[in-house]
Amino acid sequence: MKKRTIPIIITFVVLVTLFGFTQMAFAITDTASITDITTSVDLSGITVQGNISTGSDREVTIMAINPTGDIDYINQTTSETDGIFTFTYTPNVFYSGVYKVKIGGQDVTVPATVDVNVDRMLLADLQIASLKDSVAGLDIVDGIKNGLTVKLDQVLKLLKNVKEDKTSEAVEVLNSFIGQANDLRDEGVLTKEQAAKLITMAEETIINITSPR
């Protein structure tokens, strides 16, 4: 999977806005604040919404640090009516755990911070649902589709076992799914692109369910 990159100059400008360094060079006429922050998580990514108190047409900047401690996302947008802003991004790898988000902007003296908790089981549900949708969309015989889908259903059943931890067994089933995708590619049933998509999604699910909780 290709990592997204941001040109160094653009990144510097964004960080300047985020941390308020522009205040060193320009007189501030209004002190702004970031309020009413809400967050949501689905497979399209992490969405952060909020309000900048100085209204529309103000620059707002976001930085997100993933649960491994790496900077995962930096971006800038312009606030809309009543100062509302929205950011949505899909992490390069979706980890379960806490994403640390910092939001700043024009004339914001103290950036706002918020924790976005990505629950391990919720993420697994979303990842398996997305995998099942991808399998359902394949133009292959129903018997093969069913075999792949059964494996994915088995993974969820193992993960939802409340009596004992079945994570290792779930990983084994996902590795079997990956092996089957490789075999189907070698047999010409799946294209390289189709197999690669399924394998990448399964590998990301393994990363999620085996990451520290």
C-alpha positions as CSV (number, residue, x, y, z in Angstrom):
1,M,0.0,0.0,0.0
2,K,1.4,3.4,-1.0
3,K,1.9,5.9,1.8
4,R,0.5,9.3,1.2
5,T,3.2,12.1,1.4
6,I,2.8,15.8,1.8
7,P,5.4,18.2,0.3
8,I,7.7,19.7,3.0
9,I,6.8,23.3,2.3
10,I,3.1,22.6,2.6
11,T,3.6,20.6,5.7
12,F,5.5,23.5,7.3
13,V,2.8,26.0,6.4
14,V,0.1,23.7,7.9
15,L,2.1,23.2,11.1
16,V,2.6,27.0,11.4
17,T,-1.2,27.5,11.3
18,L,-1.8,24.6,13.7
19,F,0.6,25.8,16.4
20,G,0.0,29.5,16.0
21,F,3.5,30.5,15.0
22,T,1.9,33.2,12.7
23,Q,1.1,35.2,15.8
24,M,4.8,36.0,16.0
25,A,4.7,37.9,12.8
26,F,1.2,39.4,12.7
27,A,-0.9,41.3,15.2
28,I,-3.9,39.4,16.3
29,T,-7.2,41.3,16.1
30,D,-9.4,38.4,17.3
31,T,-8.5,35.4,19.4
32,A,-10.3,32.4,18.0
33,S,-11.1,29.1,19.6
34,I,-12.1,25.6,18.4
35,T,-15.3,24.2,19.9
36,D,-18.1,21.7,19.4
37,I,-15.8,18.9,18.2
38,T,-17.4,15.6,17.2
39,T,-15.8,12.5,15.8
40,S,-17.0,9.4,14.1
41,V,-15.3,6.2,12.7
42,D,-16.2,4.0,9.8
43,L,-14.3,2.2,7.0
44,S,-14.2,5.4,5.0
45,G,-12.0,6.8,7.8
46,I,-12.1,9.1,10.8
47,T,-14.3,12.1,10.6
48,V,-13.7,15.2,12.7
49,Q,-16.1,18.1,12.7
50,G,-16.1,21.3,14.8
51,N,-16.4,25.0,14.8
52,I,-14.0,27.9,14.7
53,S,-15.4,30.8,16.7
54,T,-14.4,33.5,14.2
55,G,-16.8,32.2,11.6
56,S,-16.5,31.3,7.9
57,D,-13.5,31.6,5.6
58,R,-10.9,30.9,8.3
59,E,-8.1,28.5,7.9
60,V,-8.3,25.4,10.1
61,T,-5.6,22.8,10.4
62,I,-5.6,19.3,11.8
63,M,-2.9,16.8,12.8
64,A,-3.6,13.2,13.9
65,I,-1.2,10.9,15.6
66,N,-2.0,7.2,15.4
67,P,-1.9,4.6,18.2
68,T,1.8,3.7,17.3
69,G,2.8,7.3,17.9
70,D,3.4,8.3,14.3
71,I,1.9,11.4,12.6
72,D,-0.8,9.9,10.4
73,Y,-2.4,12.9,8.9
74,I,-1.9,16.6,8.4
75,N,-4.3,18.8,6.5
76,Q,-5.8,22.2,6.2
77,T,-9.3,23.4,5.2
78,T,-11.4,26.6,5.2
79,S,-14.3,27.0,7.5
80,E,-17.8,27.2,6.1
81,T,-21.0,28.9,7.2
82,D,-20.9,29.7,11.0
83,G,-17.3,28.5,11.3
84,I,-18.1,24.8,10.7
85,F,-15.3,22.6,9.4
86,T,-15.0,18.9,8.6
87,F,-12.0,16.6,8.0
88,T,-12.3,13.0,6.9
89,Y,-9.3,10.8,6.3
90,T,-8.5,7.1,5.8
91,P,-5.4,6.0,7.8
92,N,-2.7,4.3,5.8
93,V,-3.2,1.3,8.2
94,F,-6.3,1.4,10.4
95,Y,-5.1,0.6,14.0
96,S,-7.3,0.0,16.9
97,G,-6.5,2.2,19.8
98,V,-6.5,6.0,20.5
99,Y,-5.8,8.5,17.8
100,K,-4.6,11.9,19.2
101,V,-6.0,14.8,17.2
102,K,-4.9,18.4,17.5
103,I,-6.9,21.2,15.7
104,G,-5.7,24.8,15.3
105,G,-6.3,27.7,12.9
106,Q,-6.1,31.4,12.2
107,D,-5.8,33.3,15.5
108,V,-6.2,30.2,17.6
109,T,-3.9,30.7,20.5
110,V,-4.5,27.3,22.1
111,P,-5.1,24.3,19.7
112,A,-7.9,22.0,20.7
113,T,-7.1,18.3,21.3
114,V,-9.4,15.3,21.2
115,D,-8.9,11.6,21.5
116,V,-10.6,9.3,18.9
117,N,-10.9,5.8,20.3
118,V,-11.0,3.1,17.5
119,D,-12.4,0.0,19.2
120,R,-10.7,-3.2,18.2
121,M,-13.9,-5.2,17.8
122,L,-15.8,-2.4,16.0
123,L,-12.9,-2.1,13.6
124,A,-12.9,-5.8,13.0
125,D,-16.6,-5.8,12.3
126,L,-16.1,-3.0,9.7
127,Q,-13.1,-4.7,8.2
128,I,-14.8,-8.1,7.8
129,A,-18.0,-6.5,6.4
130,S,-15.9,-4.7,3.8
131,L,-14.1,-7.9,2.9
132,K,-17.4,-9.7,2.5
133,D,-18.7,-6.9,0.3
134,S,-15.5,-7.2,-1.9
135,V,-16.0,-11.0,-2.1
136,A,-19.7,-10.6,-3.0
137,G,-18.7,-8.2,-5.9
138,L,-16.3,-10.8,-7.5
139,D,-17.4,-12.3,-10.8
140,I,-16.7,-15.9,-9.8
141,V,-18.8,-19.0,-9.2
142,D,-21.0,-18.9,-6.1
143,G,-19.2,-22.0,-4.5
144,I,-15.9,-20.1,-4.3
145,K,-17.6,-17.0,-3.0
146,N,-19.3,-19.0,-0.3
147,G,-16.1,-20.7,0.7
148,L,-14.4,-17.3,1.2
149,T,-17.4,-15.8,3.0
150,V,-17.6,-18.8,5.4
151,K,-14.0,-18.1,6.5
152,L,-14.8,-14.5,7.2
153,D,-17.9,-15.4,9.2
154,Q,-15.8,-17.9,11.2
155,V,-13.3,-15.1,12.0
156,L,-16.0,-12.9,13.5
157,K,-17.4,-15.8,15.5
158,L,-14.0,-16.6,17.0
159,L,-13.4,-12.9,17.8
160,K,-16.7,-12.6,19.6
161,N,-16.1,-15.6,21.8
162,V,-16.6,-14.2,25.3
163,K,-15.4,-17.3,27.2
164,E,-11.8,-17.4,25.9
165,D,-9.5,-15.4,23.6
166,K,-9.7,-16.9,20.1
167,T,-7.5,-14.3,18.4
168,S,-4.8,-16.8,17.3
169,E,-7.5,-19.1,15.8
170,A,-9.0,-16.1,14.0
171,V,-5.5,-15.2,12.6
172,E,-5.2,-18.8,11.3
173,V,-8.5,-18.5,9.5
174,L,-7.5,-15.2,8.0
175,N,-4.2,-16.6,6.8
176,S,-6.2,-19.5,5.3
177,F,-8.3,-16.8,3.5
178,I,-5.1,-15.2,2.2
179,G,-3.8,-18.6,1.0
180,Q,-7.0,-19.2,-0.8
181,A,-6.8,-15.8,-2.5
182,N,-3.3,-16.6,-3.6
183,D,-4.3,-19.9,-5.0
184,L,-7.3,-18.4,-6.9
185,R,-4.9,-15.8,-8.4
186,D,-2.5,-18.6,-9.5
187,E,-5.3,-20.5,-11.0
188,G,-6.5,-17.5,-13.0
189,V,-9.8,-17.3,-11.1
190,L,-8.9,-13.9,-9.6
191,T,-6.8,-11.2,-11.3
192,K,-3.7,-10.0,-9.6
193,E,-5.5,-6.8,-8.6
194,Q,-8.5,-8.6,-7.1
195,A,-6.3,-11.0,-5.1
196,A,-4.0,-8.1,-3.9
197,K,-7.0,-6.2,-2.6
198,L,-8.4,-9.1,-0.6
199,I,-5.0,-10.0,0.8
200,T,-4.2,-6.4,1.8
201,M,-7.6,-6.1,3.6
202,A,-7.1,-9.4,5.4
203,E,-3.6,-8.4,6.4
204,E,-4.9,-5.1,7.8
205,T,-7.5,-7.0,9.8
206,I,-4.7,-9.2,11.3
207,I,-2.8,-6.1,12.3
208,N,-5.9,-4.8,14.0
209,I,-6.9,-7.9,16.0
210,T,-3.3,-8.6,17.1
211,S,-2.4,-5.1,18.1
212,P,-2.2,-4.4,21.9
213,R,-5.6,-3.5,23.4
